[in-house]
């Protein structure tokens, strides 16, 4: 299944279901006794922010931090051009056809994540990261804790996945606690 193409579809013989991907929306349909029914739609919203951080354990020596974190332990910090993709799952609303209004989702992400992180020092300036290791793994879990209830407040959808891209080679995926 080509998830990068404009339109992709395939029938899965073992499951007797169709998977269709178009314009960042994943549709899965399954057939049971000749009746096709809707299973799930995933909607994705991508945003960007720039932020600096330092990977540093205050319980360790400078040498130990440099050994473990390398250049990321630089006492003057270092920055990234982050890209975050938030995926929301649910059934389309019968009145709008939306799982979630993408403008509303974008506003939630910008207000609660991007505005708090963009051009900030994650270690020093971001309230929800105070006293925490500024790794992407910790950051993405904290972002989940912020976004999940906000999304549930405005739609029947649920937060499905967050993908946080730190560099072209390094990215973190989080699908919620346990």
FIKEGU-661077 format. One record per residue: residue number from 1; residue in one letter; x, y, z of N, C-alpha, C in turn. Coordinates in pm, whole numbers, always signed. Each point is the difference from the previous one (the first is absolute). Example, Ala and Ser with C-alpha at 12.3 -4.5 7.8 and 13.67 -1.06 7.14 Angstrom:
# FIKEGU-661077
   nr  rest      nX      nY      nZ     caX     caY     caZ      cX      cY      cZ
    1     A   +1319    -569    +780     -89    +119      +0     +90    +120      +0
    2     S     -35    +105     -72     +82    +119      +6     -77    +109     +73
//
This chain:
# FIKEGU-661077
   nr  rest      nX      nY      nZ     caX     caY     caZ      cX      cY      cZ
    1     X     +85    -119      +0     -85    +119      +0     +88    +123      +0
    2     X     -13     +84    -101     +80    +122     -13     -66    +112     +79
    3     X     +54     +29    +120     -60    +103     +85     +44    +140     -40
    4     X     +85     +13    -102     +43    +132     -44     -78     +45    -124
    5     X     -65     -89     -67     -69     +34    -123    -129     +75     +24
    6     X     -54     +58    -108    -124     +75      +9    -116     -92     +35
    7     X      -5    -115     -63    -108     -94     +28     +55    -140      -9
    8     X     -19     -76    +105     +42    -139      +1    -113     -83     +56
    9     X     -21    -115     -56    -103     -89     +52     +44    -143     -25
   10     X     -43     -86     +86     +25    -141     -24    -101     -82     +78
   11     X     -26    -116     -51     -86     -96     +68     +92     -99     +70
   12     X     -31     -28    +124     +78     -97     +75     -79    -130      +5
   13     X     +45    -104     -71     -80    -122     -13     -25     -72    +132
   14     X     +98      -1     +89     -18     -72    +125    -104     +65     +90
   15     X      -8    +132      -4     -91     +72     +89    -127     +43     -71
   16     X      +0      -9    -132    -112     +45     -81     -35    +145     +34
   17     X    +103     +84      -4     -24    +141     +25     +76     +83    -102
   18     X     -44    +122     -19     +66     +94     -89     +68    +106     +84
   19     X    +122     +37     -41     +74    +107     +64     +22    +108    -105
   20     X     -43    +119     +28     +13    +112     -94     +70    +114     +70
   21     X    +102     +58     -65     +73    +114     +56      -3    +111    -103
   22     X     -49    +116     +39      -4    +115     -90      +3    +128     +82
   23     X     +84     +93     -40      +6    +132     +62     +11      -8    +152
   24     X     +92     -82     +49     +29     -14    +144    -114     -60     +81
   25     X     -93     -69     -63    -108     -65     +72      +4    -149     -34
   26     X      +2     -82    +101      +0    -145     -17    -139     -52     +28
   27     X     -58     -72     -95    -132     -59     +16     +15    -151      -4
   28     X     -65     -67     +91      +2    -146      +2    -145     -48      +0
   29     X     -34     -82     -96    -133     -57      -9     +11    -151      +7
   30     X     -91     -63     +68      +3    -145     +10    -137     -56     -39
   31     X      +2    -116     -61    -125     -63     -41     -30    -119     +90
   32     X    -125      -8     +38     -45    -112     +80    -135     -43     -57
   33     X     -10    -125     -45    -122     -53     -59     -50     +90    -113
   34     X     +97     +51     -82     -38     +78    -116     -33    +146     +30
   35     X      +3     +41    +125     -30    +138     +34    +130     +70     +35
   36     X     +26    +114     -61    +122     +75     +27     -29    +101    +110
   37     X     +84      +5    +101     -20     +96    +107    +131     +73     +27
   38     X     -12    +120     +52    +113     +88     +26     +67     -38    +131
   39     X    +134      -3      +2     +72     -32    +122     +64    +124     +62
   40     X     +86     +71     -73     +73    +109     +60     +54     +95    -108
   41     X      +8    +127     +35     +66     +99     -84    +109     +65     +83
   42     X    +118     +14     -58    +110     +72     +63     +19    +132     -75
   43     X      +7    +108     +75     +25    +133     -55    +132     +50     +58
   44     X     +85     +56     -85    +132     +44     +44     +16    +150     -21
   45     X     +60     +68     +97     +31    +142     -12    +147     +20     +34
   46     X     +72     +71     -87    +143     +23     +18     +22    +147     +34
   47     X     +85     +25    +100     +40    +136     +38    +150      -1     +21
   48     X     +59    +119      +8    +144     +12     +17     +33    +101    +110
   49     X    +114     -22     +66     +50     +97     +96    +152     -17     +11
   50     X     +66    +105     +43    +145      +0     +21     +25     +15    +149
   51     X     +87     -83     +54     +27      +7    +143    +141     -52     +29
   52     X     +53     +45    +113    +131     -46     +46     -17     -86    +125
   53     X     +96     -88     +22      +0     -78    +123    +141     -50     +29
   54     X     +14     -55    +117    +125     -62     +42     -34    -130     +69
   55     X     +63    -107     -42     -16    -127     +70    +107      -5    +108
   56     X     -44      -3    +124     +91     +13    +113     -66     -56    +125
   57     X     +70     -88     +68     -48     -53    +127     +77     +71    +111
   58     X     -67     +81     +82     +70     +77    +103     +65     -87    +108
   59     X     -37    -126      +8     +60     -91     +97    +133     -58     -47
   60     X     +36     +28    -125    +124     -51     -57    +103    +111     -14
   61     X    +122     -39     -15    +108     +96     -28     -11     +49    -145
   62     X     +71    +110     -28      +6     +50    -139     +55    -109     -92
   63     X     +99     -72     +48     +63    -105     -82     -98    -113     -32
   64     X     -75     -43    +101     -98    -107     -21    -109     +46     -97
   65     X     -49    +126     +14    -100     +53     -92     +53      +4    -143
   66     X    +125     +43     -16     +59      +5    -134     +18    -141     -57
   67     X     +35     -94     +86     +17    -139     -44    -133     -58     -50
   68     X    -107     +26     +74    -131     -58     -34     -70     +78    -111
   69     X      -1    +133     +10     -80     +83     -91     +81     +67    -111
   70     X    +131      -8      +7     +85     +58    -104     -25    +149     -18
   71     X      -6     +44    -124     -20    +142     -31    -132     +53     +54
   72     X     -96     -87     +24    -131     +43     +52      +8     +47    +146
   73     X    +114     -24     +65     +21     +47    +137     +67    +137      +5
   74     X     +18     +63    -114     +65    +131      -8     -64     +98     +97
   75     X     +81     +61     +86     -55     +90    +103     -64    +125     -60
   76     X     +26     +26    -126     -63    +115     -67    -125     -39     -80
   77     X     -43    -125     +17    -120     -52     -65     +21     -19    -150
   78     X     -97     -55     -67      +0     -16    -146    -146      -2     -44
   79     X     -24     +32    -126    -138     +12     -46     -36     -92    -114
   80     X    -131     -11     -21     -55     -82    -108    -119     +71     -63
   81     X     -25     -34    -125    -123     +39     -68     -93    -120      +8
   82     X     -85      -1    +102     -87    -114     +26    -122      +0     -93
   83     X     -46    -121     -27    -125     -18     -74     -83     -99     +81
   84     X    -123     +38     +29     -88     -88     +78    -122     -34     -84
   85     X     -33    -129      -3    -120     -47     -69     -91     -62    +105
   86     X    -120     +55     +10     -98     -48     +96    -107     -76     -78
   87     X     -24    -125     +40     -99     -85     -67    -118     -23     +94
   88     X    -118     +20     -53    -124     -12     +75     -85    -107     -67
   89     X     -65     -86     +79     -80    -110     -53    -144     +13     +44
   90     X     -90     -45     -86    -140      -1     +37     -90     -20    -119
   91     X    -127      +9     +25    -102     -10    -104     -36    +140     -47
   92     X     -24     +18    -129     -42    +131     -47    -135     +40     +61
   93     X     -10    +125     +38    -125     +55     +51    -105      -7    -111
   94     X    -122     -47     +28     -99     -12    -106     -42    +135     -59
   95     X     +13    +107     +76     -41    +132     -50    +108     +69     -82
   96     X    +128     -15     +39    +108     +70     -69     +84     -90     -89
   97     X      +0    -129     +29     +87     -93     -71    +142      +2     +53
   98     X     +28     +81    +102    +133     +13     +59     +18     -95    +118
   99     X    +119     -55     +13     +39     -65    +126     +24    +110    +101
  100     X     +71    +103     -45     +24    +122     +78     +23    +111    -102
  101     X     -46    +117     +30     +26    +115     -86    +151     +27      +2
  102     X     +65      -4    -116    +146     +16      -4     +45    +138     +45
  103     X     -81    +101     -19     +33    +135     +50      +0      -2    +153
  104     X     -97     -64     +59      -6     -13    +146    +119     -78     +51
  105     X     +35    -112     -66    +116     -79     +41    +127     +83     -10
  106     X     +16     +74    -109    +117     +86     -17      +8    +104    +111
  107     X    -113     +62     +33      -3    +100    +107     +40     -61    +135
  108     X     -47    -120     +28     +34     -68    +126    +150     -26      +6
  109     X     +57     -50    -109    +143     -30      -3     +82    +129     +14
  110     X     -38    +103     -74     +75    +125      +6      -7     +63    +138
  111     X    -119      +9     +57     -18     +66    +129     +68     -75    +114
  112     X      -7    -132      -1     +46     -80    +114    +139     -59     -15
  113     X     +52      -1    -123    +132     -59     -23     +93     +99     -70
  114     X     -33     +37    -122     +91     +83     -80     +29    +133     +68
  115     X    -103     +70     +45     +22    +131     +64     +84     -11    +127
  116     X      -7    -113     +67     +78     -18    +124    +143     -44     -27
  117     X     +27     -57    -119    +132     -53     -31     +78     +81    -103
  118     X     -68     +68     -90     +66     +64    -112     +96    +111     +46
  119     X    +124     -12     -44    +108     +94     +34     +21     +11    +151
  120     X     -12    -115     +67     +19      -7    +146    +111     -99     +31
  121     X     +50     +11    +121     +93     -97     +54     -84    -100     +80
  122     X      -7    -122     -44     -86    -101     +62     +37     -21    +147
  123     X    +128      +3     +31     +44     -20    +139     -42    +114     +92
  124     X      -1    +122     -52     -15    +118     +86    -133     +75     -17
  125     X     -61      -3    -118    -113     +88     -29    -135     -68      -9
  126     X      -4    -131      -2    -124     -73     -26     -56     -55    +131
  127     X    -115     +55     +42     -56     -33    +132     -22    -150     +20
  128     X     -52     -69    -100     -31    -142     +19    +124     -90      -5
  129     X    +117     +58     -26    +124     -79      +0     +91     +35    +118
  130     X     -43     +87     +87     +81     +39    +117     +33    -124     +84
  131     X    +130     -16     +30     +45    -110     +84      +2    -135     -68
  132     X     -22      -4    -132      -1    -127     -73    +116      -4     -99
  133     X     +44    -120     -33    +101     -16    -103     -58     +50    -132
  134     X     +75     +81     -72     -50     +62    -123     +23     -89    -123
  135     X     -13    -130     +17     +11     -91    -115    -131      +3     -78
  136     X      +8     -40    -125    -122      -5     -82     -99    -102     +53
  137     X     +49    -108     +60     -88    -102     +54     -85     +55    +115
  138     X     +61     +80     +86     -75     +61    +110     -90    +110     -54
  139     X     +52     +81     -92     -78    +110     -58    -128     -51     -67
  140     X     +10    -105     -79    -116     -49     -74    -107     -56     +95
  141     X     +41     -62    +109     -97     -51     +98     -71    +117     +70
  142     X     +73    +106     +29     -61    +119     +62     -97     +67     -97
  143     X     +36      +6    -127     -89     +57    -101    -128     -83      -8
  144     X     +13    -133      +4    -118     -87      +0     -93     +36    +116
  145     X     +58     +13    +120     -81     +31    +120     -75    +131     -13
  146     X     +54     +92     -77     -66    +129     -22    -109     -13    -107
  147     X     +33     -64    -111     -91      -2    -115    -118     -96     +15
  148     X     +20    -116     +61    -106    -101      +6    -130     +56     +58
  149     X      +1     +64    +116    -127     +52     +53     -54    +118     -81
  150     X     +86     +81     -58     -46    +115     -81     -76     -48    -123
  151     X     +51    -106     -63     -67     -55    -119    -133     -63     +39
  152     X      -2     -74    +110    -125     -63     +47    -106    +104     +37
  153     X     +44    +117     +44     -94    +106     +38     -77     +57    -118
  154     X     +58      -7    -122     -62     +67    -115     -54     -96    -105
  155     X     +18    -130     +18     -49     -94    -101     -19    -138     +62
  156     X     -59     -87     -80     -15    -139     +42    +126     -81     -30
  157     X     +95     +64     -67    +124     -67     -38     +92     -16    +120
  158     X    +102     -84     -19     +99     -18    +105    +139     +14     -61
  159     X     +92     +46     +81    +138      +9     -43     +51    -142     -25
  160     X     +57     -23    -116     +43    -134     -40    +152     -17      +6
  161     X     +72    +105     -47    +144     -11     -11     +60    +139     -15
  162     X    +121     +17     +52     +78    +120     -24    +135     -44     -55
  163     X     +44     +67    -105    +132     -23     -57     +77    +131     +14
  164     X    +113      -4     +67     +83    +119     +20    +132     -22     -72
  165     X     +24     +83    -100    +122     -11     -81     +99    +106     +47
  166     X    +112     -46     +53    +106     +88     +48     +96     +36    -113
  167     X     +36     -99     -80     +84     +19    -119     -54     -93    -108
  168     X     +57      +8    -119     -42     -91    -106     +23    -146     +39
  169     X     +98     -25     +85     +35    -136     +38     -57     -44    +134
  170     X     -42     +94     +85     -45     -33    +134    -143     +47     +23
  171     X     -88     -95     +28    -138     +36     +30     -57    -100    +100
  172     X     -99     +47     +76     -57     -77    +108    -149     -15     -29
  173     X     -53    -120     +23    -143     -24     -15     -55     -42    +136
  174     X    -115     +56     +35     -62     -33    +129    -148     -27     -24
  175     X     -49    -109     +54    -141     -37     -16     -73      -3    +132
  176     X     +48     +77     +96     -68     +12    +128     +55     -95    +103
  177     X     -40     +24    +124     +49     -85    +109     -55    -142     -13
  178     X     +88     -96     +13     -32    -143      -5    -106     -31    -103
//
